[in-house]
Amino acid sequence: MCQNSPVDPGVNLIKKKDMLPENRAYFIRGDDGVEYGPVGLEELRDWVQENRAGLGTVVRLDEPDALWQPWQYYPELVVLLAEARVTSPVPGCPGLVIASPWRRVAAMVLDLVLNAFLFIPVFFVLALVYEPDWFIQSALASLHPQSPLPDLPFTDRMIGRMIADGMLVLYLTGFHAAHGRTPAKSILRVRVVDQNGGKPSLVKSFLRALMMVLSLALSGIPFIYAFFNPERRTFHDFVAGTYVVEA
């Protein structure tokens, strides 16, 4: 999760040229308690982009007797952080990179395949419990190759489709809420994050999965929008407030 907090909008009122001293170097104290530096503004900007530094980071100047101060103590560092946020595709998380829509499509297809492997045994167990006649007829048909196979159970009442959709919702919700990624997303090195750069909550994950299943029911047409907006977000991303980024 990104540790940076929103930047005070009052920063925009300060002239940047008066806030960027040249040749100034800094030390920062990382989350591991180790000191890093000295580092100039340009390299520190890279660290901000990589989410290695930001609000919450303790900083001191590379000068004798300099004291450790919070990040916001130095106006030039606040401006630097604000600049990084302006160019960030995910608000508050300048180090994240939006995943390409093609990798997302590949991950979705692979997730559907993996979910199908989970669905098949559940489907047969439910069929055995609620449609035992189908199993008997299938067994008899297997003994006589000339006999026609019986129709699959649940088809008349669309229960099979409801079971499949329900399992897909549970599959996506569980993995996204627990890890921010499904097995397919792990393979393709993408993950789902919320506006703060962390894994989505259980409610957001459920809402996202529900809207994704709805998009699939609409022949995947809502997915097309991901190719036409700079954040590569789909309908279910906008509803749940999520982004898909590179892992």
N, C-alpha and C positions, 0 to 999 in steps of 0.2 A: 504494500500500500504506500502511496506517496505520502511523505511526511510533511510536505509543504502546506502552509495555510494560505488563504486568500491574501493578496497584497492590498495594502491600504490604497484606495483610489486617489488619495491626496498626493501620492507620489508623482502623478502625472502633472502636478502643478509646479514641480521643481524642475528647473532647467538642467538637462542632462549634462551639458558641457561644464556646469559648475560642480558636478558630482562625481566625475570620473578622473581622479588624480592619476597621473601617469607614473609608471615605474614604482608603484606601490605593491608590496608583496604581503602575503598573509599566511598564517598558519591556521588550520582548522583541526578540531578534535572530532574524530569520527565516532559513530555509535559504539565502536569497539573500544573506545577510550584511548586510541592511538592518535598521536599528533601527526599531521601530514603537512608538508610544505618545506620551505616557502614556495608559494605559488602566486603568479600574477593574475590579473583580471581575466585575460584571455583563456588561460588554462582553467581558471575557476569557473568560467562560463561553460566550458566543456563538462566540468564536474556537475554543474547544475543540470545540464542536459541529460546526464546519465543518472540523475537522482542520487548522486553521492553527497550533495550538499544543498542547503536551502534553509528556510526558516526552521528554527530548532537547532541549527548547527552553531556551535560556539567557535568564535573567531578571535584571533589577536593579530596585530600588525607585526611585521618582521622588523621590530625596532627594540632597542634596549628598554627593559622595564615595562614593556607593553602588557596590558592586562587583558585577560580573556573577557570577551564581550559577546552578547547575543548577536546573531546575524543582522537583525534590524537596527543595531547600533550604528552601522556604517551605511549611510545613504546610498553610496555607490553600489553596494551589494544588493540593496533593495531594488534599485533600478535594474541591475543585472538580472535579478530574478524575475522582475516584471517583463523584461524583454523576452526571456525564455518562455514565459507563459503565453505571450502573445502569439508565438509561433508554434505552440503546442497543439496537436490535434485533439488531445484529451485535456480538458481544463484542469490545471493544477498538477499535471504530470508531464513535464517537458521531455522526459527521457523515453516516453513510449512511442512506438512506431506502429501506425495502422497497418494491419495485415491486408494483403491483396485479396480482392474478391475471389480470384481463382483458387487460392489456397482455402478460402472459406468454403467454396463449393465442393472442393475435394474432401475437406473434413466432414461436411454434411453428408455427402454420399457414403463415406466410410462409416459414419455414425449410424446411418440407416441400415447398412449391412450388418454391423455389429449388433444393433438392436433387434434385427430380424432373427439372429441366432439365439437371442434371449427369448424372443417372442414364441418361437416354434415349440419348445418344450412346454411352455405355459399354456399355449393354445391346445396342445394335445392332452394335457392333464385336465383342463377344463372340459374339453370335449368328452374325455372318458367319464367325467363326473356327471355332466349334464346331457350328453348325447351318447349313451352306451350303445345304442343300436347302430350308430355309425361305425363304431369300432368292430362290432360283430360283422356287419356287412363288408367292411374293408378287409377283414381277415378272410372271409369266405371268398371274396373276389380275388384275393392274392393266391388262393389255392386253385382257382379256376381262371387262368389268364383270359379266357374268352368272355368272362363275365364283365360287364361294365362296372367301373368304380362308382361308388355312391358319391353324391354331392357332398362337398365339405360342410361341416356343421356351422351353424350360426349365420349362414349367408342370408337367409331370408329375413332375419331380424336385424341385420347389420351389427350384430353383437361382436362379430369378429373384428370389424373395423374399429369399434369402440375400444376393444381390448388392445389392439395394436397401437392406437393413438394414445391410450392411457399409459401403456408401457413406455412409449417414446417420451411422453411428458415426464414420467418418473425418472427415466434414464437421464435426460438432459438436466432436469432440476437437481437431482442428486449429485451428479458430477460437477456441475457449475457451482453449486452452493458449497460443496466440500473442497474443491480444488481449483475452481475457475476454468477448468478445461475437461473435456471428455478424453477417452483414450485416443480417439482419432485426432483431436486437436493437439494432444501431446506428440503424436507421431509427426504431424505437420508443423509443429512448433508455433502454434497460435494459442491465445487464451482470451477469455472474456473478462472484462473489468468494468467496474462502475465509474462514476464521475471522479472518485477519489483514487482511482488506480488499483483498488483492491478487488478481491473476488466478490461477485454480487451476493446479496443476501438471499436467504431462502425464498422470501416473497418475490424478489426481483427475478430470481432464477425460475420460479414457477410461472410467473407472468410471461417471461421471455419464451419459455418452452411452449406455453399454451398458444401464444401468438404465432410461434413458428409452425406449430401443427396446423393452425388455421391457414397460414400462408401456403403450406403444402396442399391443403384441401382446395385451395384456389389455384391449383396447378402451378404453384411457385411463382406466380406473377408478381407478388409484392417483393420478391427477392431482387428483381431487376433494378429496383431503385438504388441498390448498393453500388451499381456501376456509374451512377450519375451524381453522387454527392461526394464532396472532398473527404468526408470522414468515413466513407464506405459503410455507412450504417443502413441496415434494413429496417423494415417496419417493426419487427420485434425488438430491435435495438432501441428505436425511438420510444416505444411504449415502456420498455423496462429501464431506460436510461443507461444503457450499456454500450461498450465499444469492444471490437475484436482487434487485438493487437498482436504483434509478434512476441513470442515467448523468449 
